[in-house]
Amino acid sequence: MAKRPSPELHEVLAALGDPVRLAIVRQLAERGEVPCGGFGLDLAKSTLSHHFKVLRDAGLVGARAEGTSLMNYLERDAVERRFPGLLTSVLDTSAKSVRRRS
């Protein structure tokens, strides 16, 4: 299988621009590895799969098999190497936005 080129900044920002995907990334940043069904999102399985595909294609999320579960994790180090400070800034900003709405 050919290695996919590193995602461009616009792909990463587009992936993070969706509220559902941002919520997934936020949970992974806070909780570490999380199985696909462990996010507490009221979405159809196909919709959730689409969101994970977009996040994987953007290089934000990785997955590994553990028994019958697929464990998702944040590719924090890889994103930080490619776009220093981006993930921290986005997560800090989104957390402040969530607190303001509460």
PyMOL commands that set and color helices and strands:
alter all, ss='L'
color gray80, all
select helices_A, chain A and resi 9-16+19-31+36-38+45-57+76-82+86-101
alter helices_A, ss='H'
color red, helices_A
select strands_A, chain A and resi 34-35+61-66+69-74
alter strands_A, ss='S'
color yellow, strands_A
deselect
rebuild
show_as cartoon
